[in-house]
């Protein structure tokens, strides 16, 4: 969990490849045991398939499709809300939303939704972003996130004072398109679970003051089109608007409540000063 130490492995040791899991902790032994059993079942299925020519005998599991040879490549394993559930929530809370001076709209086109959100962030808005299955582990990875413009140095004070309510010195992390890492950071590696801190190249440091630490580093999450296409497109649109292929990404939380379900996201939005909330395809915005 020490992302600073993890980020120094390549700089200070001979190691060239490292895998940091999404949720390192005391449960690691149980997770490792389950992964070993899954691997043994997969190998057994491959043997049966080879012996009997049964191409459908290979066992499948939620984890199976989310792995690479290096380990788990997706942490989106938590609860998910359906569009019907979110629509029912909004109907139930419609008066409360209106009383808070907010408007509601539905944006069924994913491209339009991503583009509109990117534009709002580029315009200095703070966005609550609630999509898909919740991240497994302690990091915001683009499904339960608060997003903001990394170019705005003052956004840190706004987030700390009005939403996160945490100490002022705590740095914020960033989500970056995977293919942009080598250009923007001195180390080029895949960091899908935001478990490493790298040095940001000196020529870019003044451009992203909201996510740069005092030592010139940034805690990054690399975003892949294959594992989170909607979030990837949002960052792509933000890059097209600003030239910056990354956004500030903080966990969707208020005080000690970490948002998991849509009703928690809506309640957090209403009691803080976030500008917009994107619940799947529903767009809730405070009137200017």
C-alpha positions as CSV (number, residue, x, y, z in Angstrom):
1,X,0.0,0.0,0.0
2,X,3.0,2.3,0.2
3,X,2.7,3.8,-3.3
4,X,5.8,6.1,-2.8
5,X,8.0,3.1,-2.0
6,X,6.4,1.1,-4.9
7,X,7.3,3.9,-7.3
8,X,10.9,3.8,-6.3
9,X,11.4,0.1,-7.1
10,X,12.4,0.7,-10.8
11,X,14.6,3.7,-9.9
12,X,16.5,2.0,-7.1
13,X,16.5,-1.7,-7.8
14,X,17.3,-4.0,-10.7
15,X,13.7,-5.1,-11.0
16,X,12.0,-4.3,-14.4
17,X,8.5,-5.6,-13.8
18,X,6.3,-5.3,-10.7
19,X,2.7,-6.3,-9.9
20,X,0.8,-4.5,-7.1
21,X,-2.6,-5.9,-6.3
22,X,-5.7,-3.7,-6.1
23,X,-6.4,-4.5,-2.4
24,X,-3.3,-5.6,-0.6
25,X,-4.0,-6.4,3.0
26,X,-4.6,-9.2,5.5
27,X,-7.0,-10.9,3.1
28,X,-4.1,-11.5,0.7
29,X,-3.7,-15.1,1.9
30,X,-7.3,-15.9,1.2
31,X,-7.2,-14.2,-2.1
32,X,-4.0,-16.1,-3.0
33,X,-5.6,-19.4,-2.0
34,X,-8.6,-18.7,-4.2
35,X,-6.5,-17.7,-7.1
36,X,-4.4,-20.9,-6.8
37,X,-7.6,-23.1,-6.8
38,X,-8.9,-21.1,-9.8
39,X,-5.6,-21.7,-11.6
40,X,-5.8,-25.5,-10.8
41,X,-9.4,-25.7,-12.1
42,X,-8.5,-23.9,-15.3
43,X,-5.5,-26.2,-15.9
44,X,-7.7,-29.2,-15.2
45,X,-10.3,-27.9,-17.7
46,X,-7.6,-27.4,-20.3
47,X,-6.5,-31.0,-19.9
48,X,-10.0,-32.3,-20.3
49,X,-10.6,-30.1,-23.3
50,X,-7.4,-31.3,-24.9
51,X,-8.1,-34.9,-24.1
52,X,-11.8,-35.0,-25.1
53,X,-11.9,-32.2,-27.7
54,X,-14.6,-30.3,-25.7
55,X,-13.9,-26.7,-26.4
56,X,-16.7,-25.6,-24.0
57,X,-15.3,-27.4,-21.0
58,X,-13.1,-24.6,-19.8
59,X,-14.4,-23.2,-16.6
60,X,-15.3,-19.5,-16.4
61,X,-15.5,-17.1,-13.5
62,X,-15.8,-13.4,-12.9
63,X,-12.1,-13.2,-12.2
64,X,-11.1,-15.4,-15.2
65,X,-11.9,-12.8,-17.8
66,X,-10.2,-10.0,-15.8
67,X,-6.7,-11.5,-15.6
68,X,-3.6,-11.4,-17.6
69,X,-0.4,-13.5,-17.2
70,X,0.8,-10.9,-14.7
71,X,-2.3,-11.0,-12.4
72,X,-5.7,-9.3,-12.0
73,X,-6.0,-6.4,-14.5
74,X,-9.4,-5.1,-13.4
75,X,-10.6,-4.1,-9.9
76,X,-14.3,-3.5,-11.0
77,X,-15.7,-6.4,-8.9
78,X,-18.0,-4.6,-6.5
79,X,-21.8,-3.9,-6.5
80,X,-23.5,-2.3,-9.5
81,X,-26.8,-0.4,-9.8
82,X,-29.1,-0.9,-12.7
83,X,-30.5,2.0,-14.7
84,X,-33.9,1.1,-13.4
85,X,-32.8,1.4,-9.8
86,X,-31.2,4.8,-10.4
87,X,-34.3,6.0,-12.2
88,X,-36.4,5.0,-9.3
89,X,-34.1,6.7,-6.9
90,X,-34.2,10.0,-8.8
91,X,-38.1,9.8,-9.0
92,X,-38.1,9.3,-5.2
93,X,-35.7,12.2,-4.6
94,X,-37.0,14.5,-7.3
95,X,-38.4,17.2,-5.0
96,X,-35.3,17.1,-2.8
97,X,-33.1,17.6,-6.0
98,X,-35.3,20.4,-7.2
99,X,-35.3,22.1,-3.8
100,X,-31.4,22.0,-3.9
101,X,-31.5,24.1,-7.1
102,X,-30.5,21.2,-9.4
103,X,-31.8,20.0,-12.8
104,X,-32.0,16.5,-14.1
105,X,-31.5,15.2,-17.6
106,X,-30.9,11.8,-19.2
107,X,-28.1,11.4,-21.7
108,X,-28.4,8.0,-23.4
109,X,-25.5,8.6,-25.9
110,X,-22.2,7.6,-24.2
111,X,-20.2,9.8,-26.5
112,X,-22.3,12.8,-25.6
113,X,-22.2,12.0,-21.9
114,X,-18.4,11.7,-21.8
115,X,-17.9,14.8,-23.9
116,X,-20.3,16.9,-21.8
117,X,-18.6,15.7,-18.5
118,X,-15.1,16.5,-19.9
119,X,-16.3,20.0,-20.9
120,X,-17.7,20.6,-17.5
121,X,-14.4,19.6,-15.8
122,X,-12.5,21.7,-18.3
123,X,-14.7,24.6,-17.3
124,X,-13.7,24.2,-13.7
125,X,-16.7,22.1,-12.4
126,X,-16.3,19.4,-9.9
127,X,-18.0,16.2,-11.0
128,X,-19.3,13.2,-9.1
129,X,-18.8,10.2,-11.4
130,X,-20.8,7.0,-10.6
131,X,-20.5,4.2,-13.1
132,X,-20.6,0.4,-13.3
133,X,-19.3,-1.9,-10.6
134,X,-17.5,-0.4,-7.6
135,X,-13.7,-0.6,-7.4
136,X,-12.3,-3.4,-5.1
137,X,-9.7,-1.8,-2.8
138,X,-8.9,1.5,-1.3
139,X,-8.4,3.6,-4.5
140,X,-10.7,5.5,-6.7
141,X,-10.4,4.0,-10.2
142,X,-13.0,5.8,-12.2
143,X,-16.3,4.2,-11.2
144,X,-16.8,5.9,-7.8
145,X,-14.8,9.1,-8.3
146,X,-14.8,12.8,-7.8
147,X,-13.2,14.4,-10.9
148,X,-11.7,17.8,-11.4
149,X,-9.3,19.8,-13.6
150,X,-5.7,19.1,-12.7
151,X,-4.6,22.5,-14.2
152,X,-6.5,24.4,-11.5
153,X,-4.2,24.8,-8.4
154,X,-7.1,26.2,-6.4
155,X,-9.3,23.2,-6.9
156,X,-7.5,21.4,-4.1
157,X,-8.6,23.9,-1.6
158,X,-12.2,23.7,-2.9
159,X,-12.2,19.9,-2.7
160,X,-10.7,19.9,0.8
161,X,-12.9,22.6,2.2
162,X,-16.3,21.8,0.6
163,X,-16.3,18.1,-0.1
164,X,-13.4,15.9,1.2
165,X,-12.9,17.9,4.4
166,X,-9.5,16.5,4.9
167,X,-6.1,18.0,5.8
168,X,-4.8,20.6,3.3
169,X,-1.4,18.9,2.7
170,X,-2.9,15.7,1.4
171,X,-2.2,15.4,-2.3
172,X,-4.7,14.3,-4.9
173,X,-4.2,11.5,-7.4
174,X,-4.7,11.4,-11.2
175,X,-6.0,9.1,-13.9
176,X,-4.1,9.2,-17.2
177,X,-4.5,7.5,-20.5
178,X,-2.1,4.5,-20.6
179,X,-0.4,5.5,-23.8
180,X,0.5,9.0,-22.4
181,X,2.5,7.7,-19.4
182,X,5.9,7.6,-21.1
183,X,5.5,11.2,-22.3
184,X,4.3,12.7,-19.0
185,X,6.3,10.6,-16.4
186,X,9.9,9.6,-16.1
187,X,8.9,6.0,-15.5
188,X,6.7,4.1,-18.0
189,X,4.7,1.3,-16.5
190,X,1.1,0.1,-16.1
191,X,-0.4,1.2,-12.8
192,X,-4.1,0.2,-13.1
193,X,-4.7,0.2,-9.4
194,X,-3.1,3.6,-8.5
195,X,-0.5,1.8,-6.3
196,X,2.7,3.7,-7.5
197,X,4.0,7.2,-7.4
198,X,6.3,8.4,-10.3
199,X,8.2,11.5,-11.1
200,X,6.4,13.8,-13.5
201,X,8.6,15.2,-16.2
202,X,9.8,18.7,-15.3
203,X,8.4,20.3,-18.5
204,X,4.8,19.4,-17.5
205,X,4.9,20.1,-13.8
206,X,3.6,23.7,-14.0
207,X,0.7,22.5,-16.2
208,X,-0.9,20.2,-13.6
209,X,-0.5,21.8,-10.2
210,X,-3.5,20.2,-8.6
211,X,-2.1,16.7,-8.8
212,X,1.7,17.3,-8.4
213,X,3.3,16.6,-5.0
214,X,6.0,18.8,-3.4
215,X,8.7,16.5,-4.7
216,X,7.5,16.6,-8.3
217,X,5.8,13.3,-8.2
218,X,2.2,12.2,-8.9
219,X,0.2,9.1,-7.8
220,X,-1.3,7.8,-11.0
221,X,-3.8,5.3,-12.3
222,X,-3.3,4.2,-15.9
223,X,-6.7,3.9,-17.7
224,X,-7.2,1.3,-20.4
225,X,-9.9,1.4,-23.1
226,X,-10.5,-2.3,-22.6
227,X,-11.2,-2.3,-18.9
228,X,-13.1,1.0,-18.5
229,X,-14.1,2.4,-22.0
230,X,-16.4,5.1,-20.7
231,X,-13.9,6.6,-18.3
232,X,-11.2,6.3,-21.0
233,X,-13.4,8.3,-23.4
234,X,-14.0,11.0,-20.8
235,X,-10.3,11.5,-20.4
236,X,-9.8,11.4,-24.2
237,X,-12.3,14.2,-24.6
238,X,-10.6,16.2,-21.8
239,X,-7.3,15.8,-23.6
240,X,-8.9,17.0,-26.9
241,X,-10.2,20.1,-25.1
242,X,-7.1,21.0,-23.0
243,X,-4.1,19.0,-24.3
244,X,-3.9,17.3,-20.9
245,X,-4.4,13.5,-21.1
246,X,-5.3,13.2,-17.4
247,X,-7.8,14.3,-14.8
248,X,-7.7,14.7,-11.0
249,X,-9.3,11.7,-9.5
250,X,-10.4,11.4,-5.8
251,X,-12.5,8.8,-4.1
252,X,-16.2,9.6,-4.1
253,X,-16.5,10.2,-0.4
254,X,-17.5,12.8,2.2
255,X,-16.1,12.7,5.7
256,X,-15.7,9.0,6.3
257,X,-18.5,7.8,4.1
258,X,-17.2,6.0,0.9
259,X,-19.9,6.0,-1.8
260,X,-20.9,2.5,-2.9
261,X,-24.6,2.8,-3.9
262,X,-26.4,5.4,-6.0
263,X,-28.4,6.7,-3.0
264,X,-25.1,7.4,-1.2
265,X,-23.8,9.2,-4.3
266,X,-26.9,11.4,-4.5
267,X,-26.9,12.2,-0.8
268,X,-23.2,13.1,-0.9
269,X,-23.8,15.3,-3.9
270,X,-26.7,17.1,-2.3
271,X,-25.0,17.9,1.0
272,X,-21.7,19.1,-0.5
273,X,-20.9,21.6,-3.2
274,X,-20.2,19.4,-6.1
275,X,-21.3,21.0,-9.4
276,X,-22.6,17.9,-11.3
277,X,-23.4,14.3,-10.6
278,X,-23.3,11.7,-13.3
279,X,-25.2,8.6,-12.2
280,X,-24.8,6.2,-15.2
281,X,-26.7,8.1,-17.9
282,X,-28.4,10.6,-15.6
283,X,-27.0,14.1,-15.4
284,X,-27.8,16.1,-12.3
285,X,-26.4,19.7,-12.2
286,X,-26.6,22.7,-9.9
287,X,-28.1,25.8,-11.6
288,X,-25.4,28.4,-12.2
